[in-house]
Amino acid sequence: MKIRIHPEFKSQMALEFDTSKQNVKMALDYYNNSELAKKIRARAKALLLSEAASIITED
């Protein structure tokens, strides 16, 4: 299982969590299960839900 998000979000999360883009990618690809990785995945989910909500409400 992988969480696929736009590269812009990966860069944003790397800055937000003060880590590398590689670490964000590894977390989203479920290669690690640290506390930071769990927080990154939760944040990715929130970003995706926010994006989906903005698309739905535009009509």
C-alpha positions in Angstrom: 0.0 0.0 0.0 1.2 3.5 -0.8 -0.2 6.9 -0.3 0.2 8.9 -3.6 0.2 12.6 -3.3 1.4 15.5 -5.4 5.1 16.2 -5.1 4.3 19.7 -3.9 2.6 18.2 -0.8 5.7 16.0 -0.2 7.9 19.1 -0.2 5.5 20.9 2.1 5.4 18.0 4.6 9.2 17.8 4.5 9.4 21.4 5.6 6.5 21.0 8.1 8.1 18.0 9.8 11.7 19.2 9.4 12.8 16.1 7.6 13.9 15.1 4.1 11.6 14.5 1.1 13.1 11.0 0.9 12.0 10.4 4.5 8.5 11.6 3.6 8.5 9.3 0.5 9.6 6.3 2.6 6.8 7.0 5.1 4.2 7.3 2.4 5.4 4.1 0.9 5.1 2.3 4.3 8.8 1.4 4.4 8.9 2.6 8.0 6.5 2.8 10.9 8.0 5.3 13.3 6.0 7.9 15.1 7.1 10.5 12.5 6.1 8.2 9.7 2.6 7.8 11.2 2.3 11.6 11.6 3.3 12.1 8.0 0.7 9.6 6.8 -2.0 11.2 8.9 -1.0 14.6 7.5 -1.1 13.2 3.9 -4.6 11.9 4.5 -5.7 15.3 5.8 -4.3 17.0 2.8 -5.9 14.6 0.4 -9.3 14.9 2.1 -9.0 18.7 2.0 -8.2 18.6 -1.7 -11.1 16.3 -2.3 -13.5 18.5 -0.4 -12.4 21.6 -2.4 -13.1 19.7 -5.6 -16.5 18.5 -4.5 -17.7 22.0 -3.3 -16.6 23.8 -6.5 -19.7 22.6 -8.4 
